Amino acid sequence: MYMRSNTLLTALTLLVAFIASACSERPPEQFKERLIEGQAVNRSNEAVKREDDVKEIHGLLRGMFEAVEKKDLSSLNGMIDARKGVWVDLKAEKTAAEFAADLADPAGYVNTYYLNTEALRRHTGESDQKALHDLIEESTRIRADLFFQAEECEVRLTIEKPERLEAQSYRFNNAYFIKEGGRWYLYRLF
């Protein structure tokens, strides 16, 4: 009788462990899988039908997430219009050449802000700072809402899961894309 109840207990324990692991939400393995499509609207919050544009912008966003995951942002150079340059945050615009030079510097602004929490904390003197790599790594789902106006699109990124991180969404800038010559370019980093 003891052997049967011990075997039954072991079987039940394994079954419960299997069900618990199958039901638990695991973070996606790759950063780009954490990004989900939100709404696509115009500035009046009316839904828009721009499937090709939405697809292209989400492709660029996934590429950005992948670059952050790999801790190699050099692929962002190919997303920048050489004539327009890029805003690296809400206050600093760089030409394409200046941006490429900043990316080439491991201690540059973009690499620090996106990839290196410790360097960011040293730079700002604020212990609560967090590089976007670490923020994305801790997240399991980030929604991208697209706001279109003519040939421009602003993207708001919101952490949906885990819910405890939603308030940290402010750490993302609203990415901004412009369409030139039939192609979308990154004009402001997230």
C-alpha positions as a Python dict, from the first residue, in 0.01 Angstrom:
ca = {
    (1, 'M'): (0, 0, 0),
    (2, 'Y'): (286, 242, 85),
    (3, 'M'): (450, 189, -256),
    (4, 'R'): (125, 259, -442),
    (5, 'S'): (52, 581, -253),
    (6, 'N'): (415, 694, -296),
    (7, 'T'): (395, 625, -672),
    (8, 'L'): (59, 801, -692),
    (9, 'L'): (197, 1100, -500),
    (10, 'T'): (499, 1120, -731),
    (11, 'A'): (275, 1101, -1038),
    (12, 'L'): (47, 1374, -904),
    (13, 'T'): (345, 1596, -818),
    (14, 'L'): (484, 1558, -1171),
    (15, 'L'): (141, 1630, -1321),
    (16, 'V'): (98, 1947, -1113),
    (17, 'A'): (451, 2062, -1201),
    (18, 'F'): (383, 2001, -1571),
    (19, 'I'): (52, 2191, -1564),
    (20, 'A'): (209, 2479, -1370),
    (21, 'S'): (497, 2512, -1617),
    (22, 'A'): (262, 2489, -1916),
    (23, 'C'): (33, 2758, -1775),
    (24, 'S'): (301, 2998, -1654),
    (25, 'E'): (377, 3290, -1879),
    (26, 'R'): (734, 3276, -1995),
    (27, 'P'): (901, 3578, -2144),
    (28, 'P'): (956, 3549, -2517),
    (29, 'E'): (1309, 3441, -2593),
    (30, 'Q'): (1383, 3725, -2834),
    (31, 'F'): (1322, 4094, -2770),
    (32, 'K'): (1142, 4144, -3101),
    (33, 'E'): (882, 3884, -2994),
    (34, 'R'): (790, 4104, -2697),
    (35, 'L'): (667, 4376, -2932),
    (36, 'I'): (299, 4354, -3023),
    (37, 'E'): (91, 4566, -3259),
    (38, 'G'): (-140, 4814, -3094),
    (39, 'Q'): (-375, 5049, -3267),
    (40, 'A'): (-306, 5243, -3585),
    (41, 'V'): (-489, 5576, -3580),
    (42, 'N'): (-471, 5928, -3716),
    (43, 'R'): (-421, 6234, -3495),
    (44, 'S'): (-797, 6238, -3426),
    (45, 'N'): (-775, 5882, -3289),
    (46, 'E'): (-971, 5741, -3582),
    (47, 'A'): (-859, 5399, -3703),
    (48, 'V'): (-664, 5404, -4029),
    (49, 'K'): (-612, 5138, -4294),
    (50, 'R'): (-242, 5157, -4381),
    (51, 'E'): (-144, 4791, -4371),
    (52, 'D'): (176, 4828, -4574),
    (53, 'D'): (294, 5125, -4369),
    (54, 'V'): (212, 4950, -4041),
    (55, 'K'): (399, 4639, -4155),
    (56, 'E'): (708, 4839, -4257),
    (57, 'I'): (717, 5043, -3935),
    (58, 'H'): (674, 4733, -3719),
    (59, 'G'): (959, 4573, -3913),
    (60, 'L'): (1180, 4870, -3830),
    (61, 'L'): (1075, 4854, -3464),
    (62, 'R'): (1153, 4482, -3448),
    (63, 'G'): (1492, 4557, -3602),
    (64, 'M'): (1552, 4818, -3334),
    (65, 'F'): (1454, 4573, -3059),
    (66, 'E'): (1682, 4309, -3210),
    (67, 'A'): (1975, 4556, -3220),
    (68, 'V'): (1919, 4642, -2853),
    (69, 'E'): (1901, 4272, -2765),
    (70, 'K'): (2230, 4201, -2944),
    (71, 'K'): (2384, 4511, -2787),
    (72, 'D'): (2496, 4617, -3133),
    (73, 'L'): (2316, 4926, -3256),
    (74, 'S'): (2513, 4963, -3580),
    (75, 'S'): (2216, 4838, -3786),
    (76, 'L'): (2028, 5155, -3688),
    (77, 'N'): (2252, 5348, -3929),
    (78, 'G'): (2063, 5189, -4220),
    (79, 'M'): (1731, 5314, -4080),
    (80, 'I'): (1831, 5683, -4090),
    (81, 'D'): (1771, 5911, -4389),
    (82, 'A'): (2114, 6052, -4477),
    (83, 'R'): (1970, 6397, -4555),
    (84, 'K'): (1739, 6432, -4252),
    (85, 'G'): (1947, 6275, -3974),
    (86, 'V'): (1786, 6165, -3648),
    (87, 'W'): (1677, 6296, -3312),
    (88, 'V'): (1847, 6079, -3048),
    (89, 'D'): (1614, 6215, -2781),
    (90, 'L'): (1365, 6498, -2758),
    (91, 'K'): (1639, 6764, -2742),
    (92, 'A'): (1931, 6642, -2954),
    (93, 'E'): (1937, 6612, -3332),
    (94, 'K'): (2230, 6449, -3511),
    (95, 'T'): (2325, 6423, -3874),
    (96, 'A'): (2356, 6069, -4007),
    (97, 'A'): (2737, 6100, -3984),
    (98, 'E'): (2725, 6228, -3624),
    (99, 'F'): (2489, 5947, -3533),
    (100, 'A'): (2717, 5686, -3690),
    (101, 'A'): (3014, 5831, -3497),
    (102, 'D'): (2818, 5820, -3171),
    (103, 'L'): (2720, 5456, -3233),
    (104, 'A'): (3083, 5367, -3305),
    (105, 'D'): (3180, 5493, -2957),
    (106, 'P'): (3098, 5228, -2690),
    (107, 'A'): (3081, 5511, -2434),
    (108, 'G'): (2870, 5733, -2664),
    (109, 'Y'): (2530, 5869, -2568),
    (110, 'V'): (2318, 5615, -2756),
    (111, 'N'): (2513, 5307, -2643),
    (112, 'T'): (2504, 5429, -2282),
    (113, 'Y'): (2133, 5515, -2280),
    (114, 'Y'): (2024, 5199, -2461),
    (115, 'L'): (2269, 4934, -2345),
    (116, 'N'): (2451, 5012, -2022),
    (117, 'T'): (2256, 5077, -1701),
    (118, 'E'): (2566, 5122, -1484),
    (119, 'A'): (2723, 5376, -1722),
    (120, 'L'): (2388, 5557, -1748),
    (121, 'R'): (2364, 5580, -1369),
    (122, 'R'): (2721, 5712, -1346),
    (123, 'H'): (2654, 5963, -1625),
    (124, 'T'): (2332, 6100, -1472),
    (125, 'G'): (2416, 6049, -1104),
    (126, 'E'): (2071, 5892, -1061),
    (127, 'S'): (2058, 5542, -915),
    (128, 'D'): (1708, 5471, -1049),
    (129, 'Q'): (1807, 5505, -1416),
    (130, 'K'): (1773, 5197, -1636),
    (131, 'A'): (1906, 5135, -1985),
    (132, 'L'): (1642, 5034, -2238),
    (133, 'H'): (1809, 4694, -2286),
    (134, 'D'): (1738, 4607, -1923),
    (135, 'L'): (1386, 4750, -1937),
    (136, 'I'): (1300, 4542, -2244),
    (137, 'E'): (1465, 4235, -2092),
    (138, 'E'): (1242, 4261, -1783),
    (139, 'S'): (929, 4306, -1996),
    (140, 'T'): (728, 4029, -2156),
    (141, 'R'): (493, 4237, -2373),
    (142, 'I'): (530, 4589, -2511),
    (143, 'R'): (250, 4739, -2721),
    (144, 'A'): (330, 4976, -3007),
    (145, 'D'): (50, 5221, -3092),
    (146, 'L'): (98, 5408, -3421),
    (147, 'F'): (-25, 5762, -3478),
    (148, 'F'): (-19, 5867, -3845),
    (149, 'Q'): (-26, 6214, -3995),
    (150, 'A'): (34, 6225, -4371),
    (151, 'E'): (378, 6066, -4430),
    (152, 'E'): (481, 6073, -4063),
    (153, 'C'): (417, 5829, -3781),
    (154, 'E'): (472, 5863, -3408),
    (155, 'V'): (493, 5543, -3204),
    (156, 'R'): (403, 5515, -2838),
    (157, 'L'): (550, 5210, -2663),
    (158, 'T'): (368, 5086, -2353),
    (159, 'I'): (479, 4798, -2133),
    (160, 'E'): (176, 4577, -2083),
    (161, 'K'): (337, 4286, -1901),
    (162, 'P'): (438, 4251, -1636),
    (163, 'E'): (190, 4510, -1515),
    (164, 'R'): (429, 4627, -1242),
    (165, 'L'): (652, 4773, -1516),
    (166, 'E'): (381, 4968, -1701),
    (167, 'A'): (472, 5286, -1511),
    (168, 'Q'): (827, 5250, -1650),
    (169, 'S'): (700, 5303, -2005),
    (170, 'Y'): (799, 5668, -1975),
    (171, 'R'): (1161, 5560, -2024),
    (172, 'F'): (1086, 5512, -2395),
    (173, 'N'): (1079, 5823, -2612),
    (174, 'N'): (800, 5817, -2866),
    (175, 'A'): (976, 5690, -3176),
    (176, 'Y'): (906, 5890, -3489),
    (177, 'F'): (923, 5778, -3850),
    (178, 'I'): (910, 5976, -4173),
    (179, 'K'): (842, 5848, -4522),
    (180, 'E'): (1077, 5970, -4793),
    (181, 'G'): (1083, 5838, -5149),
    (182, 'G'): (835, 5562, -5065),
    (183, 'R'): (1040, 5430, -4770),
    (184, 'W'): (1003, 5478, -4395),
    (185, 'Y'): (1300, 5610, -4198),
    (186, 'L'): (1365, 5643, -3829),
    (187, 'Y'): (1360, 6012, -3737),
    (188, 'R'): (1352, 5993, -3355),
    (189, 'L'): (1476, 5701, -3146),
    (190, 'F'): (1248, 5529, -2898),
}
